[in-house]
Amino acid sequence: MIEIDGSHLSGGGQILRTALGLSVLTGKRFGIKSIRKGRPKPGIKEQHLQTINVMKELCNAEVNGDKIGSDFLEFKPNKINEKELNVEIRTAGSVALVLQALLIAGISNNLKVNINGGGTWNLHAPPVCFLQHVLKPVLKKMNYFFDIEILKDGFYPKGNSSVNFKSEKCKLECIDLTKKCKIKEIKGISIASENLIDRKVCERQKESAEKILFDNFKIKPEIECKYEETLSTGTGILLYIITENSIISSDNLGELGKRAEYVGKECAENLIKEYKNGVIDKHIGDQILPYLAFGKGKVIVSEITDHIKSNIYVIEKFLDVKFEINENEISV
């Protein structure tokens, strides 16, 4: 059994998600202890439990420790079952984080998963539209094709989103994202719940971000405004730069008491920082690693984060690979 320390470095749920995805993919069993030890509420939460449940069903796994609050998990995968799967998230837990594990399993499996409940915009998690507009085209360069359809968005605390996911098994190809190339276009999505339409929250987020980005790059961004019928009030913005060979992104979540203009401003300023410091941003940087391990290649990220280091720690437990980090370049 592969033994994993869930408190390694940042000690987040990503360690568990990556382990689940790679376990299903490789057929190797693992045990993880001290799950999310460094978090204010350590142990397994709802979105982690539902990730475990869907991965368990996917490969008929034998599991021990799969309950809310548990700080350990033992997972023994069996034969893959490619039937259509359903996930029910009973809180506003992040749908994108559940999809992280499924995306890894989808490398070698044709998956079809329906996710109901949870949030598409969450604090400390990428929005689901990040997976659609940023991660998807990057992984397409590696010959991995998947589709994510957002039927209904959801915000904290009630969630209630609806998302469909499909993957096509593939043989991953080598990728080189180390060259800073010319910007082709800047795009984005500014979203808010319908009850904020009179306050023009989407437009204010958009206009604030547009001004800062145009002043810096002299390129007019194309930012879509969307008002959605949701159970909870919420706002968010995703911005991304498409260059000739890569995509760099930034996202931000609205908060009670934070003006919409500031939400857009923060997001735009962070995007500029990400672009200046890397060929891909730090969030793609940690999420691309499992695929890099199979397809090989090299990338320059804006920052080497603890998330990147902890993901490498897990991947090297499962696969016969060795990542090299040289300043902000990661290669395998």
C-alpha positions in Angstrom: 0.0 0.0 0.0 1.2 3.5 -0.9 1.4 5.6 2.3 0.7 9.3 2.0 1.0 12.0 4.6 -2.1 14.3 4.2 -0.4 17.1 6.2 2.5 17.4 3.7 3.3 21.1 3.1 0.0 22.9 2.6 -1.9 19.8 3.7 -4.9 20.5 1.6 -7.6 18.3 0.0 -5.7 18.3 -3.3 -3.4 15.6 -1.9 -6.4 13.4 -1.4 -8.0 14.2 -4.8 -4.8 13.6 -6.7 -4.2 10.3 -4.9 -7.8 9.2 -5.7 -7.4 10.0 -9.4 -4.0 8.2 -9.7 -5.2 5.2 -7.7 -8.1 4.6 -10.1 -5.8 5.2 -13.1 -3.0 2.9 -11.9 -4.9 0.3 -9.9 -2.6 1.0 -6.9 -4.1 1.1 -3.4 -3.2 3.8 -1.0 -3.6 4.9 2.6 -3.6 8.5 3.6 -3.4 9.9 7.2 -3.7 13.4 8.7 -6.1 14.5 5.9 -6.3 18.3 5.7 -4.5 18.5 9.1 -3.5 22.2 8.7 -7.1 23.4 7.9 -9.4 25.1 10.5 -11.8 22.1 10.1 -9.5 19.2 9.3 -10.5 15.8 7.9 -12.9 14.9 5.2 -15.6 17.4 4.2 -18.7 16.9 2.0 -17.0 17.5 -1.3 -14.2 15.2 -0.4 -16.6 12.5 0.7 -18.6 12.8 -2.6 -15.3 12.6 -4.5 -14.4 9.4 -2.6 -17.9 8.0 -3.3 -17.8 8.6 -7.1 -14.3 7.2 -7.4 -15.3 4.2 -5.3 -18.2 3.6 -7.6 -16.1 4.1 -10.7 -13.7 1.3 -9.8 -15.7 -0.8 -7.3 -13.1 0.1 -4.6 -12.8 -1.2 -1.1 -12.7 1.8 1.2 -12.1 2.4 4.9 -12.5 5.8 6.6 -14.9 7.3 4.1 -17.0 9.6 6.4 -17.3 13.2 7.3 -14.5 14.4 9.7 -12.3 11.3 9.2 -8.6 12.1 9.1 -7.6 8.9 7.3 -8.6 6.9 4.3 -7.7 3.5 2.8 -8.6 3.0 -0.8 -8.2 -0.2 -2.8 -9.3 0.1 -6.5 -10.7 -2.8 -8.5 -11.9 -3.0 -12.1 -13.0 0.2 -13.8 -16.7 0.5 -14.5 -17.5 3.0 -17.3 -21.2 3.3 -16.6 -22.8 6.8 -16.3 -22.3 8.1 -12.7 -24.1 10.6 -10.5 -22.8 12.8 -7.8 -24.9 14.5 -5.2 -23.2 17.3 -3.1 -25.4 18.2 -0.2 -23.6 21.4 0.6 -22.1 24.3 -1.4 -18.8 22.3 -1.7 -16.8 22.9 -4.8 -17.8 21.1 -7.9 -14.5 22.0 -9.6 -12.6 20.1 -6.8 -14.6 17.0 -7.4 -13.9 17.3 -11.1 -10.1 17.5 -10.4 -10.1 13.8 -9.4 -12.4 12.7 -12.2 -10.3 14.5 -14.8 -7.2 12.5 -13.8 -9.2 9.2 -14.0 -10.5 10.3 -17.4 -7.1 10.1 -19.0 -7.6 6.4 -19.6 -11.4 6.1 -19.3 -14.5 7.3 -21.1 -16.4 8.9 -18.2 -19.8 10.4 -18.1 -20.7 12.0 -14.8 -23.6 14.2 -13.7 -23.0 16.4 -10.6 -25.9 18.0 -8.8 -25.5 20.3 -5.8 -22.4 22.1 -4.7 -21.0 25.4 -5.9 -19.5 26.4 -9.2 -17.9 29.5 -7.6 -16.2 28.9 -4.2 -13.6 30.4 -2.0 -10.2 28.7 -2.2 -11.2 26.8 -5.3 -11.2 27.5 -9.0 -14.6 28.2 -10.6 -15.9 25.5 -12.9 -15.6 27.9 -15.9 -11.8 27.9 -15.3 -11.8 24.2 -16.2 -13.9 25.0 -19.3 -12.0 28.0 -20.6 -8.5 27.6 -19.3 -7.5 24.1 -18.3 -9.4 22.4 -21.2 -7.6 24.1 -24.1 -4.2 23.6 -22.3 -4.9 19.8 -21.9 -6.2 19.7 -25.5 -2.6 20.6 -26.5 -1.6 17.3 -24.8 -4.3 15.3 -26.7 -6.8 15.1 -23.8 -10.3 16.0 -24.8 -13.1 16.4 -22.2 -16.3 18.4 -22.0 -17.9 20.3 -19.1 -21.4 21.7 -19.3 -22.7 24.0 -16.6 -26.5 23.7 -16.5 -26.9 25.7 -13.3 -24.4 27.8 -11.3 -24.3 27.8 -7.6 -22.9 30.0 -4.8 -22.2 29.6 -1.1 -24.0 28.7 1.2 -26.8 26.8 -0.7 -25.0 25.7 -3.8 -27.5 23.8 -5.9 -25.5 23.8 -9.1 -25.8 21.3 -11.9 -22.8 20.2 -14.1 -22.2 17.4 -16.6 -18.8 16.0 -17.4 -17.5 13.7 -20.2 -14.0 12.5 -21.0 -12.4 10.6 -23.8 -9.5 8.3 -23.0 -6.3 9.3 -24.7 -2.6 8.9 -24.9 -1.1 12.1 -23.5 1.5 13.9 -25.6 4.5 16.0 -24.6 4.0 19.7 -24.1 6.4 22.7 -23.9 5.0 25.8 -22.3 8.3 27.7 -21.7 8.2 30.4 -24.3 6.5 33.7 -23.6 4.5 34.5 -26.8 2.5 37.3 -28.1 -1.0 38.0 -26.7 -3.8 37.0 -29.1 -6.7 38.1 -27.0 -8.0 38.7 -23.4 -11.3 37.2 -22.4 -13.4 36.8 -19.3 -16.7 36.1 -17.6 -18.3 38.3 -15.0 -21.1 36.6 -13.2 -23.6 37.4 -10.5 -26.9 36.1 -9.1 -30.1 37.6 -10.7 -31.0 39.6 -7.5 -28.0 41.8 -8.2 -29.0 42.9 -11.7 -30.4 46.3 -10.6 -27.1 47.1 -8.9 -25.3 46.3 -12.2 -22.7 44.1 -10.3 -21.6 42.2 -13.4 -21.1 45.3 -15.4 -19.1 47.1 -12.6 -16.8 44.1 -12.2 -16.3 43.9 -15.9 -15.7 47.7 -16.5 -13.2 47.9 -13.6 -11.2 44.9 -15.0 -11.4 46.2 -18.6 -9.9 49.6 -17.8 -6.9 48.1 -15.9 -6.2 45.5 -18.5 -6.5 47.9 -21.4 -4.3 50.5 -19.7 -1.6 47.8 -19.2 -1.8 45.8 -22.5 -3.5 48.2 -24.9 -5.8 45.3 -25.9 -9.6 45.6 -25.4 -10.8 42.6 -23.3 -13.9 40.6 -24.3 -15.7 40.0 -21.0 -19.1 38.4 -20.9 -21.7 39.5 -18.4 -24.0 36.7 -17.0 -26.8 37.0 -14.4 -27.9 33.6 -13.1 -30.9 32.4 -11.2 -29.3 31.0 -8.0 -30.4 30.0 -4.5 -27.7 32.2 -2.9 -26.5 35.6 -3.6 -23.0 35.7 -5.1 -20.7 37.2 -7.7 -17.4 36.2 -9.4 -15.1 37.0 -12.3 -12.7 34.9 -14.4 -10.1 36.6 -16.7 -7.7 34.9 -19.0 -5.0 35.9 -21.5 -4.7 33.7 -24.6 -1.2 33.8 -26.1 0.1 32.0 -29.2 1.0 29.0 -27.1 -0.6 29.2 -23.7 -3.3 30.6 -21.4 -2.9 32.5 -18.2 -5.8 33.2 -15.9 -7.0 34.9 -12.7 -10.3 34.6 -10.9 -11.9 36.4 -7.9 -15.0 35.9 -5.8 -17.3 38.7 -4.6 -17.7 39.0 -0.8 -20.2 40.8 1.4 -19.0 44.4 1.8 -16.5 44.3 -1.1 -17.5 46.6 -3.9 -17.9 45.0 -7.4 -15.3 47.5 -8.8 -12.7 46.2 -6.4 -13.5 42.5 -7.2 -12.8 43.3 -10.9 -9.7 45.4 -10.0 -8.2 42.7 -7.9 -8.7 40.1 -10.5 -7.2 42.2 -13.3 -4.1 43.2 -11.3 -3.5 39.6 -10.4 -3.8 38.6 -14.0 -1.1 41.1 -15.0 1.2 39.7 -12.2 0.6 36.1 -13.4 1.4 37.1 -17.0 4.6 38.9 -16.0 5.9 36.0 -14.0 5.1 32.9 -16.0 4.0 31.3 -19.2 1.1 29.6 -17.3 -0.4 30.8 -14.0 0.2 29.0 -10.7 -3.2 27.4 -10.7 -2.8 25.7 -14.1 0.7 25.0 -12.8 -0.4 22.6 -10.0 -3.3 21.1 -12.0 -1.3 20.2 -15.1 1.2 18.1 -13.2 -0.5 14.7 -13.3 -0.8 15.0 -17.1 2.8 16.2 -17.4 3.8 13.1 -15.5 2.3 10.9 -18.3 2.8 13.0 -21.4 6.2 14.5 -20.3 7.3 18.1 -21.1 8.1 21.3 -19.3 6.3 24.5 -18.2 7.2 27.8 -16.7 4.8 28.8 -13.9 4.3 32.2 -12.3 5.2 30.8 -8.9 6.3 27.5 -7.4 3.6 27.1 -4.7 3.2 24.6 -1.9 0.3 23.2 -3.9 2.7 22.4 -6.7 5.2 20.8 -4.4 2.6 18.7 -2.6 1.1 17.5 -5.9 4.5 16.5 -7.0 5.0 14.6 -3.7 1.8 12.5 -4.4 2.4 11.9 -8.1 5.9 10.6 -7.4 4.4 8.1 -4.9 2.3 6.6 -7.7 4.4 6.9 -10.8 7.9 6.2 -11.8 8.7 9.8 -12.6 10.9 12.5 -11.2 10.0 16.2 -11.5 12.8 18.8 -11.7 12.3 22.4 -10.6 14.7 25.0 -11.8 13.6 28.5 -10.6 10.0 28.6 -12.1 10.5 25.9 -14.7 9.0 22.4 -14.0 10.1 19.5 -16.2 9.7 15.7 -16.3 
